[in-house]
Each structure stands twice: as structure tokens, then as C-alpha cells.
Amino acid sequence: MQIHSLKSLLSRVELQREKQKDYRNVVSIQVLIVTLGLVLYAPLLEDPNSNISKFLITLFSAFGGLYAFLLWDLLRNFTQSKVLILTILITLIVISVFGILIEFPYYKVIHLENRQAALLFIHGLLFPIEVTIISFAIRDIFMGQYFTTDKLWGSACVFLMIGISFGSLYDLICIAMPGSLGVEIALGIPNYSECVSYSFHVLGGIDTDYPDANKLIKNISVIEAVWGTLFTVLIIGNLMILPKPPESTES
């Protein structure tokens, strides 16, 4: 009986360590994506076809592909459904490969007559996957009787994922209705980076650079601001009341 309990304890500790590593990896790439979006956006807005813009688009695409893989790797900690895991893996591969092919800035790998529809297809698949992983991660954070390090990394991961996923939603709206931010921005990486920037302005309670955004985006911005604040309050409350685990179960 004691041997069985010890094995169960070790498996839980190993799972916590694996989740902590996966959460940390996702947070690292999230920070890189957000930093690029907030700091290096100017060349993309001024001239998306300049050499520096082409380099930034390539960089964004590479980090985007890595981010997609890390999200899938994180998902495997939350479910044993092989159908769901395989479906999301295939979808993310299609999104990443197709997205890179149509966005590759140095020469056109795929010539599309309706690029807007292609971008709509990509983001229409990406946003539900982000929401799915966020829901699994939130459930994971609020489960368990003890405060563990993986919950702390998970909270950071979900908070940043909220900002990025709402950025994807704003980009989806802009693709469907160009100019929804109140200005004309080239669709693709330039518009996406601005939408991510807009999202984190909203999430951080900072005035955005687009006061003329359409009513739909402004209303969703309110939802994002409320949801971000609510999530922060709930996480702080939950983590503060959880006791630390016994020494033998520390991750």
C-alpha cells in the first residue's frame, strides 16, 4: 500500500515538473512575441515591404510556429484524449505551414487571389485553439489542494495568453472588416502585431493608440479588460489561500 502511494506521489511530482517546464517555455516565447509586437512595430507600419520589415515578418513567423508547437506540447499535460491532441496538432501544423507560406516576405511561395480569405481561415482556426488551451490551463491552475510553482507559471502563461488571444480576435475582426482599428494597416503580420499591442494596452489599463476603433472592437475591449482584472483577482485569491505542500511533494 505504501509502495503504491509512493509511486502515485512520484508521478504527481513528475507531472508538476513537466507542466512547470512547459508553462515556462510558453511564457518565454510569449514574452518574445509581445516584446517584438510592442517594440519593433514601427517599420512594419511605415513600410511592410522594406528589408527590415521583411526580416521582422520572418522573425514573427518563426516565433509564431514555435509558439504553436509549445501550445500543443502544453495541451498534452491536460488531456489524455488522443483525438483532441492529434486534431489540434494537425490543425496547428496546417496553420503554421500555410501561414508561413503565404506570409513569407522575400518571395511569394503561394499566389492567392483572395489573401484576405486565407488569413481569415488561419485566424478562424487559431483563436478557438487558444481558447481551448486557456480553458484547460485555468482548470489546471484552480485544481489541487496545494500551492505549487507550476501554478505560478501557469497563471503568468494564461494572463499573457489572454492578451495574445484577444489580439488574434481583434486581428480576425480587422481581416473580416479592414480598417476596424480606425486606420488602414496592411493585413498579415503588421496588422497582427498592432492588434497584439492594442490588446495589451487594454489588458494593462493603458490608453490605446486607436481611439477611432469601431464599436465591436471597443466593446470586446471592455470584455477583455474586465476578464483580465477578474482573472487577476481570482488567481491572487486562490494562490494566497492555498497551503504549501509537504516537503516530500514539492515540485
C-alpha positions as CSV (number, residue, x, y, z in Angstrom):
1,M,0.0,0.0,0.0
2,Q,2.8,2.4,0.9
3,I,4.7,1.5,-2.3
4,H,1.6,2.3,-4.4
5,S,1.2,5.6,-2.6
6,L,4.9,6.5,-3.1
7,K,4.6,5.7,-6.9
8,S,1.5,7.9,-7.1
9,L,3.3,10.7,-5.3
10,L,6.3,10.5,-7.6
11,S,4.1,10.5,-10.7
12,R,2.3,13.7,-9.4
13,V,5.6,15.4,-8.7
14,E,6.9,14.4,-12.2
15,L,3.7,15.8,-13.8
16,Q,4.1,19.1,-11.9
17,R,7.7,19.4,-13.0
18,E,6.8,18.7,-16.6
19,K,3.9,21.2,-16.5
20,Q,6.2,23.8,-14.9
21,K,8.7,23.3,-17.7
22,D,6.1,23.6,-20.4
23,Y,4.5,26.6,-18.8
24,R,7.9,28.3,-18.5
25,N,8.7,27.6,-22.2
26,V,5.4,29.1,-23.3
27,V,5.8,32.2,-21.1
28,S,9.3,32.7,-22.6
29,I,8.1,32.7,-26.2
30,Q,5.1,34.8,-25.2
31,V,7.4,37.5,-23.8
32,L,9.4,37.4,-27.0
33,I,6.3,37.8,-29.2
34,V,4.8,40.5,-27.1
35,T,8.1,42.4,-26.9
36,L,8.6,42.2,-30.7
37,G,5.0,43.4,-31.2
38,L,5.3,46.3,-28.8
39,V,8.9,47.5,-29.6
40,L,9.6,46.7,-33.2
41,Y,6.2,47.6,-34.8
42,A,7.3,50.9,-36.4
43,P,9.0,49.6,-39.5
44,L,6.0,47.3,-40.2
45,L,3.6,50.2,-40.2
46,E,5.8,52.6,-42.2
47,D,6.7,50.2,-45.0
48,P,5.8,46.5,-44.8
49,N,8.0,45.8,-47.9
50,S,11.2,47.3,-46.5
51,N,14.2,45.0,-45.8
52,I,13.9,45.5,-42.0
53,S,10.1,44.7,-42.2
54,K,10.8,41.6,-44.2
55,F,13.2,40.5,-41.6
56,L,10.8,41.2,-38.7
57,I,8.0,39.3,-40.5
58,T,10.3,36.3,-40.9
59,L,11.2,36.6,-37.2
60,F,7.5,36.8,-36.2
61,S,6.6,33.8,-38.4
62,A,9.4,31.7,-36.8
63,F,8.4,32.6,-33.3
64,G,4.7,32.0,-34.2
65,G,5.5,28.5,-35.4
66,L,7.4,27.7,-32.2
67,Y,4.6,29.2,-30.1
68,A,2.1,26.9,-31.8
69,F,4.2,23.8,-31.1
70,L,4.7,24.8,-27.4
71,L,0.9,25.3,-27.0
72,W,0.4,21.8,-28.3
73,D,3.0,20.4,-26.0
74,L,1.4,22.2,-23.1
75,L,-2.0,20.8,-24.0
76,R,-0.7,17.2,-23.6
77,N,-0.4,17.8,-19.9
78,F,-4.2,18.5,-19.6
79,T,-5.9,15.7,-21.5
80,Q,-5.4,12.1,-22.5
81,S,-7.8,12.4,-25.4
82,K,-5.7,11.2,-28.4
83,V,-8.3,12.5,-30.8
84,L,-8.2,16.1,-29.4
85,I,-4.4,16.1,-29.2
86,L,-4.0,14.8,-32.7
87,T,-6.7,17.1,-34.2
88,I,-5.1,20.2,-32.6
89,L,-1.6,19.1,-33.7
90,I,-2.7,18.7,-37.3
91,T,-4.6,22.0,-37.2
92,L,-1.6,23.8,-35.8
93,I,0.7,22.3,-38.4
94,V,-1.7,23.4,-41.2
95,I,-1.9,26.9,-39.7
96,S,1.9,27.3,-39.3
97,V,2.9,25.9,-42.6
98,F,0.1,27.6,-44.6
99,G,0.7,30.9,-42.7
100,I,4.4,30.9,-43.3
101,L,4.0,30.1,-47.0
102,I,1.6,33.0,-47.6
103,E,3.4,35.4,-45.4
104,F,7.0,34.7,-46.5
105,P,8.2,38.2,-47.4
106,Y,11.1,37.6,-49.7
107,Y,9.2,35.8,-52.5
108,K,5.7,34.5,-53.0
109,V,5.6,30.8,-52.4
110,I,1.9,30.7,-52.8
111,H,0.0,33.1,-55.1
112,L,-3.5,33.6,-53.8
113,E,-6.3,35.6,-55.4
114,N,-8.1,36.1,-52.1
115,R,-5.4,36.6,-49.4
116,Q,-8.0,38.0,-47.1
117,A,-10.0,34.8,-47.1
118,A,-6.8,32.8,-46.4
119,L,-5.9,34.9,-43.4
120,L,-9.5,34.7,-42.2
121,F,-9.2,30.9,-42.4
122,I,-5.9,30.8,-40.5
123,H,-7.1,33.0,-37.6
124,G,-10.5,31.4,-37.6
125,L,-8.8,28.1,-36.7
126,L,-6.2,29.6,-34.3
127,F,-8.5,31.5,-32.0
128,P,-10.6,28.5,-30.9
129,I,-7.5,26.5,-30.2
130,E,-6.1,29.3,-28.0
131,V,-9.4,29.5,-26.1
132,T,-9.4,25.7,-25.7
133,I,-5.9,25.7,-24.2
134,I,-6.7,28.7,-21.9
135,S,-9.7,26.8,-20.5
136,F,-7.7,23.7,-19.8
137,A,-4.9,25.8,-18.2
138,I,-7.4,27.7,-16.0
139,R,-8.9,24.5,-14.8
140,D,-5.5,23.1,-14.0
141,I,-4.5,26.2,-12.0
142,F,-7.6,26.1,-9.8
143,M,-7.3,22.3,-9.2
144,G,-5.3,20.8,-6.4
145,Q,-5.0,21.4,-2.7
146,Y,-1.6,23.0,-2.6
147,F,0.3,26.0,-3.9
148,T,3.0,24.7,-6.3
149,T,5.4,26.5,-8.6
150,D,3.7,25.2,-11.8
151,K,0.5,27.1,-10.7
152,L,2.5,30.4,-10.6
153,W,4.0,29.8,-14.1
154,G,0.6,28.7,-15.3
155,S,-1.0,32.0,-14.1
156,A,1.6,34.0,-15.9
157,C,1.1,31.9,-19.0
158,V,-2.7,32.3,-19.0
159,F,-2.5,36.0,-18.4
160,L,-0.2,36.5,-21.4
161,M,-2.3,34.1,-23.5
162,I,-5.4,36.2,-22.8
163,G,-3.6,39.2,-24.2
164,I,-2.3,37.3,-27.3
165,S,-5.7,35.5,-27.9
166,F,-7.7,38.7,-27.8
167,G,-5.1,40.2,-30.2
168,S,-5.9,37.3,-32.5
169,L,-9.6,38.1,-32.2
170,Y,-9.0,41.8,-33.0
171,D,-6.9,40.7,-36.0
172,L,-9.7,38.4,-37.1
173,I,-12.2,41.3,-37.0
174,C,-9.8,43.5,-38.9
175,I,-9.4,40.8,-41.6
176,A,-13.1,40.5,-41.9
177,M,-13.7,44.2,-41.8
178,P,-10.4,46.0,-42.8
179,G,-9.8,49.3,-41.0
180,S,-11.6,48.3,-37.8
181,L,-8.9,49.8,-35.7
182,G,-9.8,53.2,-37.3
183,V,-6.8,53.2,-39.6
184,E,-5.7,51.2,-42.6
185,I,-3.0,48.7,-41.7
186,A,-1.5,46.1,-44.0
187,L,-3.2,42.7,-43.3
188,G,-0.9,39.9,-42.0
189,I,1.9,40.3,-39.6
190,P,1.8,44.2,-39.5
191,N,-1.9,44.2,-38.5
192,Y,-1.5,41.3,-36.1
193,S,1.4,42.9,-34.3
194,E,-0.7,46.1,-33.9
195,C,-3.7,44.0,-32.6
196,V,-1.5,42.3,-30.0
197,S,-0.2,45.7,-29.0
198,Y,-3.7,47.1,-28.8
199,S,-4.8,44.0,-26.7
200,F,-2.0,44.5,-24.1
201,H,-2.8,48.2,-23.8
202,V,-6.4,47.2,-22.9
203,L,-5.2,44.4,-20.6
204,G,-2.8,46.8,-18.8
205,G,-5.4,49.6,-18.5
206,I,-3.3,51.9,-20.8
207,D,-4.9,54.2,-23.3
208,T,-4.6,52.7,-26.8
209,D,-3.3,54.5,-29.9
210,Y,-6.6,53.8,-31.7
211,P,-9.5,55.8,-30.2
212,D,-11.4,55.6,-33.5
213,A,-11.6,51.8,-33.5
214,N,-15.1,50.5,-34.4
215,K,-17.8,49.8,-31.9
216,L,-17.3,46.0,-32.0
217,I,-13.6,46.2,-31.1
218,K,-14.3,48.7,-28.3
219,N,-17.0,46.5,-26.8
220,I,-14.7,43.5,-26.9
221,S,-12.0,45.6,-25.3
222,V,-14.3,46.2,-22.3
223,I,-14.8,42.4,-22.0
224,E,-11.1,41.8,-22.2
225,A,-10.3,44.5,-19.5
226,V,-13.0,43.1,-17.2
227,W,-11.9,39.5,-17.8
228,G,-8.2,40.3,-17.2
229,T,-9.0,42.1,-14.0
230,L,-11.3,39.3,-12.8
231,F,-8.7,36.6,-13.6
232,T,-6.0,38.5,-11.7
233,V,-8.2,38.9,-8.6
234,L,-9.3,35.2,-8.7
235,I,-5.7,34.0,-9.2
236,I,-4.3,36.1,-6.3
237,G,-7.2,35.0,-4.0
238,N,-6.7,31.3,-4.9
239,L,-3.0,31.2,-4.6
240,M,-3.0,33.1,-1.3
241,I,-5.3,30.7,0.5
242,L,-3.5,27.5,-0.8
243,P,-1.1,26.0,1.7
244,K,2.4,24.9,0.6
245,P,2.7,21.2,0.0
246,P,4.6,18.9,2.4
247,E,8.3,18.8,1.8
248,S,8.1,15.4,0.1
249,T,5.7,16.7,-2.6
250,E,7.5,19.9,-3.5
251,S,7.9,20.2,-7.3
